[in-house]
């Protein structure tokens, strides 16, 4: 009994840290300045249209949820970090669409089984620490015959290497947690979903970051806006030598990926169907 209680408390603490991490940054800037094309691409890949019930898991500020609503769907945008919803609501209003915003953990969605025609996530659910539990939830809430769609950063791409560059300076992950970029590896996705989906299609694609030419300036952009980067820097803030080493490693990483002011970021586009019977 004590072990279960301790585990529950540890899980609450972990989720509180995740929520604080994403709330601390300026994810709206990242979503609108670096990856605005990803949400509409996922909506198109899932063939979302009028009258469909859509759930966006790890919706952030609505990068995919808002285009889904603009396509005529009835959309719930769910996220562990409701601090992001204020910006999302403003962006939805500017786009002339309405949708529901729901605080929810991707590992324990407070929603009924078989409730949605499309369940999607654009670089969101991949950050939930327990991948199999998250996959279970995505399948559970999708109706039989419905579609599951995801865009996830790959381990081999820019974001995967960004996490690798920060890893020596990051706190140890909690027991049972998996690295987020594993969601961008085909064999991992096949293992997670298994025979619970059909028509699993996975395509590696690229998006270019061309917002900032100078690697040093781009490093400061990530330090200023991206929650996971900020969390690693905060963990080392009391040690100037480690912070300097982190700065150097981060800059080396960006210089190695810089192609005349452009950085190619690879992602895995996933679509699948939940069997009808």
C-alpha positions as protocol buffer text, in pm:
chain_id: "A"
residue {
  index: 1
  type: UNK
  ca { x: 0 y: 0 z: 0 }
}
residue {
  index: 2
  type: UNK
  ca { x: 281 y: 240 z: 90 }
}
residue {
  index: 3
  type: UNK
  ca { x: 450 y: 170 z: -244 }
}
residue {
  index: 4
  type: UNK
  ca { x: 132 y: 257 z: -435 }
}
residue {
  index: 5
  type: UNK
  ca { x: 87 y: 580 z: -239 }
}
residue {
  index: 6
  type: UNK
  ca { x: 451 y: 674 z: -295 }
}
residue {
  index: 7
  type: UNK
  ca { x: 418 y: 599 z: -665 }
}
residue {
  index: 8
  type: UNK
  ca { x: 108 y: 815 z: -694 }
}
residue {
  index: 9
  type: UNK
  ca { x: 280 y: 1103 z: -517 }
}
residue {
  index: 10
  type: UNK
  ca { x: 587 y: 1069 z: -739 }
}
residue {
  index: 11
  type: UNK
  ca { x: 367 y: 1071 z: -1048 }
}
residue {
  index: 12
  type: UNK
  ca { x: 192 y: 1388 z: -935 }
}
residue {
  index: 13
  type: UNK
  ca { x: 528 y: 1554 z: -874 }
}
residue {
  index: 14
  type: UNK
  ca { x: 654 y: 1447 z: -1216 }
}
residue {
  index: 15
  type: UNK
  ca { x: 348 y: 1586 z: -1392 }
}
residue {
  index: 16
  type: UNK
  ca { x: 374 y: 1908 z: -1193 }
}
residue {
  index: 17
  type: UNK
  ca { x: 733 y: 1948 z: -1313 }
}
residue {
  index: 18
  type: UNK
  ca { x: 629 y: 1883 z: -1673 }
}
residue {
  index: 19
  type: UNK
  ca { x: 349 y: 2137 z: -1648 }
}
residue {
  index: 20
  type: UNK
  ca { x: 584 y: 2397 z: -1498 }
}
residue {
  index: 21
  type: UNK
  ca { x: 846 y: 2328 z: -1767 }
}
residue {
  index: 22
  type: UNK
  ca { x: 610 y: 2401 z: -2056 }
}
residue {
  index: 23
  type: UNK
  ca { x: 442 y: 2692 z: -1878 }
}
residue {
  index: 24
  type: UNK
  ca { x: 778 y: 2861 z: -1813 }
}
residue {
  index: 25
  type: UNK
  ca { x: 873 y: 2892 z: -2177 }
}
residue {
  index: 26
  type: UNK
  ca { x: 711 y: 3074 z: -2464 }
}
residue {
  index: 27
  type: UNK
  ca { x: 580 y: 2776 z: -2657 }
}
residue {
  index: 28
  type: UNK
  ca { x: 350 y: 3001 z: -2857 }
}
residue {
  index: 29
  type: UNK
  ca { x: 658 y: 3160 z: -3014 }
}
residue {
  index: 30
  type: UNK
  ca { x: 809 y: 2822 z: -3102 }
}
residue {
  index: 31
  type: UNK
  ca { x: 480 y: 2699 z: -3249 }
}
residue {
  index: 32
  type: UNK
  ca { x: 414 y: 3008 z: -3459 }
}
residue {
  index: 33
  type: UNK
  ca { x: 770 y: 3098 z: -3558 }
}
residue {
  index: 34
  type: UNK
  ca { x: 932 y: 2757 z: -3616 }
}
residue {
  index: 35
  type: UNK
  ca { x: 663 y: 2493 z: -3682 }
}
residue {
  index: 36
  type: UNK
  ca { x: 342 y: 2664 z: -3805 }
}
residue {
  index: 37
  type: UNK
  ca { x: 315 y: 2427 z: -4103 }
}
residue {
  index: 38
  type: UNK
  ca { x: 311 y: 2106 z: -3897 }
}
residue {
  index: 39
  type: UNK
  ca { x: -41 y: 2136 z: -3756 }
}
residue {
  index: 40
  type: UNK
  ca { x: -212 y: 2193 z: -4093 }
}
residue {
  index: 41
  type: UNK
  ca { x: -4 y: 1911 z: -4242 }
}
residue {
  index: 42
  type: UNK
  ca { x: -124 y: 1667 z: -3976 }
}
residue {
  index: 43
  type: UNK
  ca { x: -485 y: 1778 z: -4022 }
}
residue {
  index: 44
  type: UNK
  ca { x: -456 y: 1715 z: -4397 }
}
residue {
  index: 45
  type: UNK
  ca { x: -289 y: 1375 z: -4344 }
}
residue {
  index: 46
  type: UNK
  ca { x: -578 y: 1270 z: -4118 }
}
residue {
  index: 47
  type: UNK
  ca { x: -832 y: 1394 z: -4378 }
}
residue {
  index: 48
  type: UNK
  ca { x: -1020 y: 1593 z: -4113 }
}
residue {
  index: 49
  type: UNK
  ca { x: -1344 y: 1746 z: -4233 }
}
residue {
  index: 50
  type: UNK
  ca { x: -1682 y: 1885 z: -4130 }
}
residue {
  index: 51
  type: UNK
  ca { x: -1875 y: 1708 z: -3857 }
}
residue {
  index: 52
  type: UNK
  ca { x: -1590 y: 1494 z: -3725 }
}
residue {
  index: 53
  type: UNK
  ca { x: -1515 y: 1471 z: -3354 }
}
residue {
  index: 54
  type: UNK
  ca { x: -1145 y: 1543 z: -3305 }
}
residue {
  index: 55
  type: UNK
  ca { x: -923 y: 1522 z: -2998 }
}
residue {
  index: 56
  type: UNK
  ca { x: -582 y: 1692 z: -3002 }
}
residue {
  index: 57
  type: UNK
  ca { x: -358 y: 1543 z: -2729 }
}
residue {
  index: 58
  type: UNK
  ca { x: -79 y: 1767 z: -2607 }
}
residue {
  index: 59
  type: UNK
  ca { x: -235 y: 2049 z: -2806 }
}
residue {
  index: 60
  type: UNK
  ca { x: -24 y: 2331 z: -2665 }
}
residue {
  index: 61
  type: UNK
  ca { x: -154 y: 2655 z: -2812 }
}
residue {
  index: 62
  type: UNK
  ca { x: -355 y: 2476 z: -3079 }
}
residue {
  index: 63
  type: UNK
  ca { x: -109 y: 2428 z: -3365 }
}
residue {
  index: 64
  type: UNK
  ca { x: -316 y: 2134 z: -3495 }
}
residue {
  index: 65
  type: UNK
  ca { x: -643 y: 2187 z: -3307 }
}
residue {
  index: 66
  type: UNK
  ca { x: -716 y: 2525 z: -3463 }
}
residue {
  index: 67
  type: UNK
  ca { x: -666 y: 2406 z: -3825 }
}
residue {
  index: 68
  type: UNK
  ca { x: -884 y: 2103 z: -3742 }
}
residue {
  index: 69
  type: UNK
  ca { x: -1160 y: 2335 z: -3623 }
}
residue {
  index: 70
  type: UNK
  ca { x: -1114 y: 2549 z: -3933 }
}
residue {
  index: 71
  type: UNK
  ca { x: -1172 y: 2234 z: -4139 }
}
residue {
  index: 72
  type: UNK
  ca { x: -1517 y: 2208 z: -3981 }
}
residue {
  index: 73
  type: UNK
  ca { x: -1450 y: 1953 z: -3708 }
}
residue {
  index: 74
  type: UNK
  ca { x: -1575 y: 1963 z: -3350 }
}
residue {
  index: 75
  type: UNK
  ca { x: -1246 y: 1982 z: -3158 }
}
residue {
  index: 76
  type: UNK
  ca { x: -1124 y: 1932 z: -2803 }
}
residue {
  index: 77
  type: UNK
  ca { x: -772 y: 2064 z: -2748 }
}
residue {
  index: 78
  type: UNK
  ca { x: -626 y: 1888 z: -2444 }
}
residue {
  index: 79
  type: UNK
  ca { x: -299 y: 1958 z: -2266 }
}
residue {
  index: 80
  type: UNK
  ca { x: -133 y: 1904 z: -1930 }
}
residue {
  index: 81
  type: UNK
  ca { x: -42 y: 2275 z: -1925 }
}
residue {
  index: 82
  type: UNK
  ca { x: -353 y: 2494 z: -1927 }
}
residue {
  index: 83
  type: UNK
  ca { x: -134 y: 2804 z: -1904 }
}
residue {
  index: 84
  type: UNK
  ca { x: -96 y: 2765 z: -2281 }
}
residue {
  index: 85
  type: UNK
  ca { x: -469 y: 2793 z: -2346 }
}
residue {
  index: 86
  type: UNK
  ca { x: -496 y: 3171 z: -2316 }
}
residue {
  index: 87
  type: UNK
  ca { x: -279 y: 3220 z: -2622 }
}
residue {
  index: 88
  type: UNK
  ca { x: -462 y: 2936 z: -2796 }
}
residue {
  index: 89
  type: UNK
  ca { x: -798 y: 3096 z: -2736 }
}
residue {
  index: 90
  type: UNK
  ca { x: -676 y: 3425 z: -2882 }
}
residue {
  index: 91
  type: UNK
  ca { x: -536 y: 3250 z: -3187 }
}
residue {
  index: 92
  type: UNK
  ca { x: -859 y: 3054 z: -3234 }
}
residue {
  index: 93
  type: UNK
  ca { x: -1062 y: 3375 z: -3212 }
}
residue {
  index: 94
  type: UNK
  ca { x: -833 y: 3540 z: -3468 }
}
residue {
  index: 95
  type: UNK
  ca { x: -890 y: 3239 z: -3696 }
}
residue {
  index: 96
  type: UNK
  ca { x: -1266 y: 3268 z: -3648 }
}
residue {
  index: 97
  type: UNK
  ca { x: -1313 y: 2921 z: -3496 }
}
residue {
  index: 98
  type: UNK
  ca { x: -1439 y: 2780 z: -3169 }
}
residue {
  index: 99
  type: UNK
  ca { x: -1311 y: 2474 z: -2986 }
}
residue {
  index: 100
  type: UNK
  ca { x: -1304 y: 2330 z: -2635 }
}
residue {
  index: 101
  type: UNK
  ca { x: -989 y: 2355 z: -2423 }
}
residue {
  index: 102
  type: UNK
  ca { x: -939 y: 2078 z: -2168 }
}
residue {
  index: 103
  type: UNK
  ca { x: -668 y: 2032 z: -1904 }
}
residue {
  index: 104
  type: UNK
  ca { x: -574 y: 1665 z: -1938 }
}
residue {
  index: 105
  type: UNK
  ca { x: -284 y: 1425 z: -1891 }
}
residue {
  index: 106
  type: UNK
  ca { x: -203 y: 1228 z: -2207 }
}
residue {
  index: 107
  type: UNK
  ca { x: -146 y: 923 z: -1987 }
}
residue {
  index: 108
  type: UNK
  ca { x: -490 y: 945 z: -1824 }
}
residue {
  index: 109
  type: UNK
  ca { x: -734 y: 1126 z: -2052 }
}
residue {
  index: 110
  type: UNK
  ca { x: -1058 y: 1214 z: -1869 }
}
residue {
  index: 111
  type: UNK
  ca { x: -1263 y: 1114 z: -2171 }
}
residue {
  index: 112
  type: UNK
  ca { x: -1477 y: 814 z: -2265 }
}
residue {
  index: 113
  type: UNK
  ca { x: -1356 y: 527 z: -2478 }
}
residue {
  index: 114
  type: UNK
  ca { x: -1436 y: 526 z: -2852 }
}
residue {
  index: 115
  type: UNK
  ca { x: -1536 y: 892 z: -2841 }
}
residue {
  index: 116
  type: UNK
  ca { x: -1352 y: 1050 z: -3133 }
}
residue {
  index: 117
  type: UNK
  ca { x: -1332 y: 1008 z: -3508 }
}
residue {
  index: 118
  type: UNK
  ca { x: -975 y: 1140 z: -3510 }
}
residue {
  index: 119
  type: UNK
  ca { x: -720 y: 1146 z: -3229 }
}
residue {
  index: 120
  type: UNK
  ca { x: -410 y: 1343 z: -3316 }
}
residue {
  index: 121
  type: UNK
  ca { x: -100 y: 1494 z: -3161 }
}
residue {
  index: 122
  type: UNK
  ca { x: 153 y: 1734 z: -3314 }
}
residue {
  index: 123
  type: UNK
  ca { x: 484 y: 1705 z: -3123 }
}
residue {
  index: 124
  type: UNK
  ca { x: 283 y: 1694 z: -2801 }
}
residue {
  index: 125
  type: UNK
  ca { x: 197 y: 1348 z: -2667 }
}
residue {
  index: 126
  type: UNK
  ca { x: 552 y: 1234 z: -2745 }
}
residue {
  index: 127
  type: UNK
  ca { x: 668 y: 1424 z: -2435 }
}
residue {
  index: 128
  type: UNK
  ca { x: 453 y: 1223 z: -2192 }
}
residue {
  index: 129
  type: UNK
  ca { x: 707 y: 1007 z: -2006 }
}
residue {
  index: 130
  type: UNK
  ca { x: 541 y: 664 z: -2035 }
}
residue {
  index: 131
  type: UNK
  ca { x: 505 y: 590 z: -2403 }
}
residue {
  index: 132
  type: UNK
  ca { x: 305 y: 269 z: -2382 }
}
residue {
  index: 133
  type: UNK
  ca { x: 52 y: 424 z: -2144 }
}
residue {
  index: 134
  type: UNK
  ca { x: 15 y: 718 z: -2382 }
}
residue {
  index: 135
  type: UNK
  ca { x: -30 y: 488 z: -2683 }
}
residue {
  index: 136
  type: UNK
  ca { x: -294 y: 295 z: -2487 }
}
residue {
  index: 137
  type: UNK
  ca { x: -487 y: 617 z: -2427 }
}
residue {
  index: 138
  type: UNK
  ca { x: -469 y: 732 z: -2789 }
}
residue {
  index: 139
  type: UNK
  ca { x: -615 y: 400 z: -2901 }
}
residue {
  index: 140
  type: UNK
  ca { x: -874 y: 386 z: -2622 }
}
residue {
  index: 141
  type: UNK
  ca { x: -1040 y: 720 z: -2700 }
}
residue {
  index: 142
  type: UNK
  ca { x: -1043 y: 667 z: -3077 }
}
residue {
  index: 143
  type: UNK
  ca { x: -1364 y: 512 z: -3211 }
}
residue {
  index: 144
  type: UNK
  ca { x: -1351 y: 184 z: -3405 }
}
residue {
  index: 145
  type: UNK
  ca { x: -1276 y: 276 z: -3764 }
}
residue {
  index: 146
  type: UNK
  ca { x: -1133 y: 612 z: -3657 }
}
residue {
  index: 147
  type: UNK
  ca { x: -794 y: 763 z: -3730 }
}
residue {
  index: 148
  type: UNK
  ca { x: -490 y: 821 z: -3509 }
}
residue {
  index: 149
  type: UNK
  ca { x: -238 y: 1074 z: -3637 }
}
residue {
  index: 150
  type: UNK
  ca { x: 88 y: 1202 z: -3492 }
}
residue {
  index: 151
  type: UNK
  ca { x: 387 y: 1414 z: -3581 }
}
residue {
  index: 152
  type: UNK
  ca { x: 690 y: 1331 z: -3365 }
}
residue {
  index: 153
  type: UNK
  ca { x: 1050 y: 1448 z: -3374 }
}
residue {
  index: 154
  type: UNK
  ca { x: 1298 y: 1174 z: -3465 }
}
residue {
  index: 155
  type: UNK
  ca { x: 1608 y: 1077 z: -3265 }
}
residue {
  index: 156
  type: UNK
  ca { x: 1822 y: 1134 z: -3575 }
}
residue {
  index: 157
  type: UNK
  ca { x: 1688 y: 1482 z: -3648 }
}
residue {
  index: 158
  type: UNK
  ca { x: 1756 y: 1829 z: -3512 }
}
residue {
  index: 159
  type: UNK
  ca { x: 1537 y: 1803 z: -3202 }
}
residue {
  index: 160
  type: UNK
  ca { x: 1664 y: 1452 z: -3123 }
}
residue {
  index: 161
  type: UNK
  ca { x: 2021 y: 1582 z: -3137 }
}
residue {
  index: 162
  type: UNK
  ca { x: 1926 y: 1888 z: -2933 }
}
residue {
  index: 163
  type: UNK
  ca { x: 1810 y: 1656 z: -2654 }
}
residue {
  index: 164
  type: UNK
  ca { x: 2127 y: 1447 z: -2693 }
}
residue {
  index: 165
  type: UNK
  ca { x: 2342 y: 1760 z: -2659 }
}
residue {
  index: 166
  type: UNK
  ca { x: 2162 y: 1856 z: -2338 }
}
residue {
  index: 167
  type: UNK
  ca { x: 2148 y: 1502 z: -2193 }
}
residue {
  index: 168
  type: UNK
  ca { x: 2484 y: 1513 z: -2004 }
}
residue {
  index: 169
  type: UNK
  ca { x: 2359 y: 1821 z: -1819 }
}
residue {
  index: 170
  type: UNK
  ca { x: 1998 y: 1712 z: -1759 }
}
residue {
  index: 171
  type: UNK
  ca { x: 1867 y: 1552 z: -1439 }
}
residue {
  index: 172
  type: UNK
  ca { x: 1826 y: 1174 z: -1451 }
}
residue {
  index: 173
  type: UNK
  ca { x: 1489 y: 1075 z: -1598 }
}
residue {
  index: 174
  type: UNK
  ca { x: 1236 y: 920 z: -1359 }
}
residue {
  index: 175
  type: UNK
  ca { x: 1197 y: 540 z: -1351 }
}
residue {
  index: 176
  type: UNK
  ca { x: 988 y: 410 z: -1638 }
}
residue {
  index: 177
  type: UNK
  ca { x: 1026 y: 722 z: -1851 }
}
residue {
  index: 178
  type: UNK
  ca { x: 1132 y: 696 z: -2215 }
}
residue {
  index: 179
  type: UNK
  ca { x: 1314 y: 964 z: -2419 }
}
residue {
  index: 180
  type: UNK
  ca { x: 1062 y: 1172 z: -2617 }
}
residue {
  index: 181
  type: UNK
  ca { x: 1236 y: 1130 z: -2958 }
}
residue {
  index: 182
  type: UNK
  ca { x: 1184 y: 753 z: -2944 }
}
residue {
  index: 183
  type: UNK
  ca { x: 832 y: 832 z: -3066 }
}
residue {
  index: 184
  type: UNK
  ca { x: 1001 y: 925 z: -3393 }
}
residue {
  index: 185
  type: UNK
  ca { x: 1146 y: 578 z: -3451 }
}
residue {
  index: 186
  type: UNK
  ca { x: 934 y: 348 z: -3666 }
}
residue {
  index: 187
  type: UNK
  ca { x: 1005 y: 24 z: -3480 }
}
residue {
  index: 188
  type: UNK
  ca { x: 916 y: 189 z: -3149 }
}
residue {
  index: 189
  type: UNK
  ca { x: 582 y: 309 z: -3286 }
}
residue {
  index: 190
  type: UNK
  ca { x: 505 y: -38 z: -3425 }
}
residue {
  index: 191
  type: UNK
  ca { x: 580 y: -192 z: -3088 }
}
residue {
  index: 192
  type: UNK
  ca { x: 365 y: 59 z: -2902 }
}
residue {
  index: 193
  type: UNK
  ca { x: 55 y: 19 z: -3120 }
}
residue {
  index: 194
  type: UNK
  ca { x: 100 y: -345 z: -3222 }
}
residue {
  index: 195
  type: UNK
  ca { x: -207 y: -509 z: -3372 }
}
residue {
  index: 196
  type: UNK
  ca { x: -440 y: -252 z: -3216 }
}
residue {
  index: 197
  type: UNK
  ca { x: -418 y: -41 z: -3533 }
}
residue {
  index: 198
  type: UNK
  ca { x: -428 y: -114 z: -3905 }
}
residue {
  index: 199
  type: UNK
  ca { x: -295 y: 72 z: -4207 }
}
residue {
  index: 200
  type: UNK
  ca { x: -3 y: 213 z: -4008 }
}
residue {
  index: 201
  type: UNK
  ca { x: 176 y: 459 z: -4235 }
}
residue {
  index: 202
  type: UNK
  ca { x: 496 y: 635 z: -4129 }
}
residue {
  index: 203
  type: UNK
  ca { x: 690 y: 890 z: -4332 }
}
residue {
  index: 204
  type: UNK
  ca { x: 1005 y: 1078 z: -4238 }
}
residue {
  index: 205
  type: UNK
  ca { x: 989 y: 1438 z: -4349 }
}
residue {
  index: 206
  type: UNK
  ca { x: 1178 y: 1763 z: -4294 }
}
residue {
  index: 207
  type: UNK
  ca { x: 1093 y: 2113 z: -4187 }
}
residue {
  index: 208
  type: UNK
  ca { x: 1341 y: 2400 z: -4203 }
}
residue {
  index: 209
  type: UNK
  ca { x: 1409 y: 2641 z: -3919 }
}
residue {
  index: 210
  type: UNK
  ca { x: 1529 y: 2963 z: -4081 }
}
residue {
  index: 211
  type: UNK
  ca { x: 1424 y: 3217 z: -3820 }
}
residue {
  index: 212
  type: UNK
  ca { x: 1774 y: 3304 z: -3692 }
}
residue {
  index: 213
  type: UNK
  ca { x: 2096 y: 3295 z: -3897 }
}
residue {
  index: 214
  type: UNK
  ca { x: 2355 y: 3316 z: -3622 }
}
residue {
  index: 215
  type: UNK
  ca { x: 2402 y: 2998 z: -3409 }
}
residue {
  index: 216
  type: UNK
  ca { x: 2480 y: 3204 z: -3098 }
}
residue {
  index: 217
  type: UNK
  ca { x: 2161 y: 3404 z: -3138 }
}
residue {
  index: 218
  type: UNK
  ca { x: 1967 y: 3085 z: -3210 }
}
residue {
  index: 219
  type: UNK
  ca { x: 2099 y: 2930 z: -2889 }
}
residue {
  index: 220
  type: UNK
  ca { x: 1963 y: 3224 z: -2695 }
}
residue {
  index: 221
  type: UNK
  ca { x: 1628 y: 3179 z: -2870 }
}
residue {
  index: 222
  type: UNK
  ca { x: 1602 y: 2821 z: -2738 }
}
residue {
  index: 223
  type: UNK
  ca { x: 1713 y: 2928 z: -2392 }
}
residue {
  index: 224
  type: UNK
  ca { x: 1449 y: 3201 z: -2390 }
}
residue {
  index: 225
  type: UNK
  ca { x: 1150 y: 3014 z: -2533 }
}
residue {
  index: 226
  type: UNK
  ca { x: 1170 y: 2633 z: -2520 }
}
residue {
  index: 227
  type: UNK
  ca { x: 1061 y: 2475 z: -2192 }
}
residue {
  index: 228
  type: UNK
  ca { x: 1289 y: 2166 z: -2201 }
}
residue {
  index: 229
  type: UNK
  ca { x: 1595 y: 2381 z: -2276 }
}
residue {
  index: 230
  type: UNK
  ca { x: 1506 y: 2623 z: -1999 }
}
residue {
  index: 231
  type: UNK
  ca { x: 1461 y: 2334 z: -1754 }
}
residue {
  index: 232
  type: UNK
  ca { x: 1812 y: 2202 z: -1822 }
}
residue {
  index: 233
  type: UNK
  ca { x: 1963 y: 2546 z: -1778 }
}
residue {
  index: 234
  type: UNK
  ca { x: 1770 y: 2596 z: -1455 }
}
residue {
  index: 235
  type: UNK
  ca { x: 1903 y: 2263 z: -1325 }
}
residue {
  index: 236
  type: UNK
  ca { x: 2259 y: 2391 z: -1374 }
}
residue {
  index: 237
  type: UNK
  ca { x: 2205 y: 2753 z: -1272 }
}
residue {
  index: 238
  type: UNK
  ca { x: 2393 y: 2717 z: -943 }
}
residue {
  index: 239
  type: UNK
  ca { x: 2708 y: 2586 z: -1114 }
}
residue {
  index: 240
  type: UNK
  ca { x: 2871 y: 2844 z: -1344 }
}
residue {
  index: 241
  type: UNK
  ca { x: 3121 y: 2592 z: -1483 }
}
residue {
  index: 242
  type: UNK
  ca { x: 2850 y: 2345 z: -1585 }
}
residue {
  index: 243
  type: UNK
  ca { x: 2641 y: 2626 z: -1731 }
}
residue {
  index: 244
  type: UNK
  ca { x: 2940 y: 2739 z: -1937 }
}
residue {
  index: 245
  type: UNK
  ca { x: 2999 y: 2381 z: -2054 }
}
residue {
  index: 246
  type: UNK
  ca { x: 2631 y: 2350 z: -2147 }
}
residue {
  index: 247
  type: UNK
  ca { x: 2651 y: 2676 z: -2339 }
}
residue {
  index: 248
  type: UNK
  ca { x: 2954 y: 2548 z: -2529 }
}
residue {
  index: 249
  type: UNK
  ca { x: 2798 y: 2209 z: -2607 }
}
residue {
  index: 250
  type: UNK
  ca { x: 2475 y: 2372 z: -2723 }
}
residue {
  index: 251
  type: UNK
  ca { x: 2664 y: 2615 z: -2948 }
}
residue {
  index: 252
  type: UNK
  ca { x: 2875 y: 2334 z: -3097 }
}
residue {
  index: 253
  type: UNK
  ca { x: 2555 y: 2144 z: -3173 }
}
residue {
  index: 254
  type: UNK
  ca { x: 2396 y: 2441 z: -3348 }
}
residue {
  index: 255
  type: UNK
  ca { x: 2708 y: 2519 z: -3549 }
}
residue {
  index: 256
  type: UNK
  ca { x: 2725 y: 2159 z: -3669 }
}
residue {
  index: 257
  type: UNK
  ca { x: 2364 y: 2176 z: -3792 }
}
residue {
  index: 258
  type: UNK
  ca { x: 2379 y: 2525 z: -3941 }
}
residue {
  index: 259
  type: UNK
  ca { x: 2345 y: 2530 z: -4320 }
}
residue {
  index: 260
  type: UNK
  ca { x: 2374 y: 2895 z: -4422 }
}
residue {
  index: 261
  type: UNK
  ca { x: 2127 y: 3000 z: -4155 }
}
residue {
  index: 262
  type: UNK
  ca { x: 1896 y: 2703 z: -4203 }
}
residue {
  index: 263
  type: UNK
  ca { x: 1847 y: 2402 z: -3979 }
}
residue {
  index: 264
  type: UNK
  ca { x: 1667 y: 2095 z: -4112 }
}
residue {
  index: 265
  type: UNK
  ca { x: 1450 y: 1924 z: -3849 }
}
residue {
  index: 266
  type: UNK
  ca { x: 1330 y: 1572 z: -3924 }
}
residue {
  index: 267
  type: UNK
  ca { x: 996 y: 1440 z: -3801 }
}
residue {
  index: 268
  type: UNK
  ca { x: 790 y: 1124 z: -3838 }
}
residue {
  index: 269
  type: UNK
  ca { x: 437 y: 1166 z: -3975 }
}
residue {
  index: 270
  type: UNK
  ca { x: 218 y: 879 z: -3852 }
}
residue {
  index: 271
  type: UNK
  ca { x: -135 y: 782 z: -3949 }
}
residue {
  index: 272
  type: UNK
  ca { x: -323 y: 465 z: -3858 }
}
residue {
  index: 273
  type: UNK
  ca { x: -676 y: 337 z: -3812 }
}
residue {
  index: 274
  type: UNK
  ca { x: -838 y: 166 z: -3518 }
}
residue {
  index: 275
  type: UNK
  ca { x: -999 y: -158 z: -3646 }
}
residue {
  index: 276
  type: UNK
  ca { x: -1376 y: -148 z: -3681 }
}
residue {
  index: 277
  type: UNK
  ca { x: -1436 y: -480 z: -3516 }
}
